[in-house]
């Protein structure tokens, strides 16, 4: 028995084939870009994403062999919307979660429905990241497209809709839209009515792990997949990463470092307090039935490293290509030991939680003629991790239990960065044998949805295995605690200045 977990992220997709014990049998991946050619704009060619997703699938299946592959499920980036026709063909580029042009629409939602009332009903406070604000933006920017759209989908139901005929969105993705009633598990009549929207624009909401039928026959032949492959509703990439990390109970925190950096945790009950609201922490449905979910978000995350790579690391990129190594590995090896002499505020796409200041910008301080690009690279890692500490402390202050930390995603491949996180957070940090937890989590949903596992507890017990543990080093904990005190002053000191730029 083999299962496919497909992870469609903001800047890349991965397909992985697993056996019943969670061993990787085949993998494929592709990168794609984000269109940021205007202030606050972040769009994407969804048809290109679909094409590259197929390439990833074909590569993974070729490596693993198609025999015995029984089911597939999807882990997807959140909040993006794609208007499609009846055949799930995009009518407009995807408007991504990191597209903040819908600020006025978010303000309108707050005015019409009440900010706290929306949070209490949906677990999402008004913010331009939320999907329904992007629907309102689309209606204003491209009314013709809006009126022609058969559905407005997220990447989760877009990919599944291209794979099979069912237009269904899982609860985790639906509950991130700010259009979904958290308690009633359905699209909110009140919200859609107040905003002049038809709730029929969305796909049918279903629990994660729900079977949706078989793959389209012609597509199965194209991808080398069995014609009886079952498609199963998956989840938001963060909830899938939590499943693939074993985080299906309170107390576990998952540090997921990809394009964005996220600290997520499971909740036993809805957390809808004023402190959660003020810190911009969402509360939505976990892929594990009966659980809720919250996370902190730094949208810049690994994208800052990618920016550094593309603009300043030509030598590392060239050298890495010659030896078949990732350039980030060479960057790690070139960084100075101990704290960087410079400090970075990594708000290159505004600040994330707990301030969510769209006007904030990145800043690099302490430059001298002796500063090297390697000092800057180290400052990037430190700045991102200081942001992570801000959120860890704030989440605990909101009443969330975060006792054990697990690192997943691309950032979990860097031992230097993992040790840095342990030192700055002053917490032990474990890694997984398979750091691509989102793919594994999607595969586990595929397995539960088709009866390969009795439940998620059994699936996690069979497949999730821990690997290394990074312990805080006392001398570095002390030095980074001093640096952190300085870092905490950066945003307040620069906030007014950045608002004028």
Secondary structure, DSSP 8 states (H G I E B T S, - for coil): -EEEEEEE-SSEEEEEEEETT--EEEEEEEE---B--STT--EE-HHHHHHHHHHHHHHHHHHH-STTEEEEEEEE-SS-BEEE-TT--BSS-EE-TT--TTHHHHHHHHHHH-HHHHHHHHS--S-TTSHHHHHHHHHHH-HHHHHH-SEEE-HHHHHHHHHSS--EEEHHHHTTTT-EETTTTEE-HHHHHHHT--GGGS-EEE-TT-EEEE--HHHHHHHT--TT-EEEEEEEHHHHHHHHHT--STEEEEEEESSSEEEEEEESS----HHHHHTT---EE-SSTT-EEEEEEESSHHHHHHHHHHHH-HHHHHHHHHHT--HHHHHHHHS-SSS-SSEEE--TT---TTT--TT---EEE---TT--HHHHHHHHHHHHHHHHHHHHHHHHHTT--EEEEEEESGGGG-HHHHHHHHHHHTS-EEEESSS-HHHHHHHHHHHHHTTSSSSHHHHHHHH--EEEEE---HHHHHHHHHHHHHHHHHHHHHHHHHHT-
